[in-house]
Amino acid sequence: MHDIDEVWAAITEHAGQTFRTVSGLKFHYTVDGDRLLTDRTHHWIHRSQLTAALGLWPVAGPGALNNVLRGPSYLYALLARPADHAGFLTLTAAPGRRGAGLAPSGRS
């Protein structure tokens, strides 16, 4: 099991940077206490949603989180690290999948 405090610290550290969903949609997010808000939605995603996602990890993609958590595309993008990004969080997607990960997108 991954430590939610470490995950949340990484999420807080990278707030405001550009990330991409699996489908390639760019997004940014802000952190306010124990919740985050992306610039593509009006719904806050609470830290408890990340805790729940970590409990399910690894997953094959955001669809595996779809009926369980709020903001599955964004949660997956933040937690699934693609092979071409070194460092940041060491979570990886299920075999054969690439996520946007906690390594921000280098493309603008």
N, C-alpha and C positions, 0 to 999 in steps of 0.2 A: 504494500500500500504506500502511496506517495504522501508526503507530508503537506497538508493543505497550507500550512504557514509558509513553506518554501514556495509552493505554487503561487499563492496570493502575493508574496513578495515579488516574484518575477512578473506577475501580471501588473502589479502597481508600478514597477520599474519601467515597463514598456508602454504604459498608457500614453496615448497620443501618437504612437507610431502607426505606420500603415501595415495592415495585415490583409490576407486574402482568404476567402472561403474556398472550399474545394472547387466550387464552380467558377472561381476567379474573381468574385466580387470584392472590391477593395472596401475596407472599413477601418475606422479608428474607434477608440473607446476612451471614456473617462472613468475614473474611479472616485467614488464618494463613500468613504467608510468601508462597509462590507458589501458593496454592490458596484456593478459597472453598467455603463450605458453605452451602446454603440451608436454611431452616427447614422445607422440604417434602420433603427427602430426606436419606438418610444417606450419600450418595456425595459425596466431595470432587471438585471440578472444578478441575483444575490449569491454571495460566496457559498452558501449552502448548496446551490446548484452545481458549483464546481466540486464540492465535496462528494456529492452524489455521482457526478460524472467520473471522478477518480475511483469510486467504488465499483464502477462498471468496466473500467479500463483493463485491457485494451479492447477497443471496438473497431469494427470494420469501416465505419464512416459515420457521418452525422445522422444518417437514417436510424442507426441503432439507438440514438438518444432522443429521437423525434417524439415519441409518445410518453417519454419519461421526464424530460427536462425542458425548461424554457430556454430558448435560444440555442438549439442544438448545433446549428451551422457555425455559430460564433464560438461556442464552447469547444467544438471539435477543432476549429481553426486555431484556437489558442493552445490547445493541449497536444495536438498531433504534430510532431516535429518531422519535417521531411528530411531525407537523407542528405540533401545538399546544404543544410544549415548546421554548422557546428556550434557547440556551446548551448547556452541558455538551458532550458528545461530538458531533462533526459527522457521524457515520456515519448513513446513512439506509437504510431498507429498499428493496427493489426497488420500482419504480413500482406504485402501487395497493395497497400494504400499509401497515398501521400496526402498529408494535411498541410495547412499553412504554418502551424507550429508557433511557438513563442519566439521564433526568430522572425523578426519583422520582414516584410516583403522588401526586397531591394529595388523593386520597380515602382515608379510613381505614376 
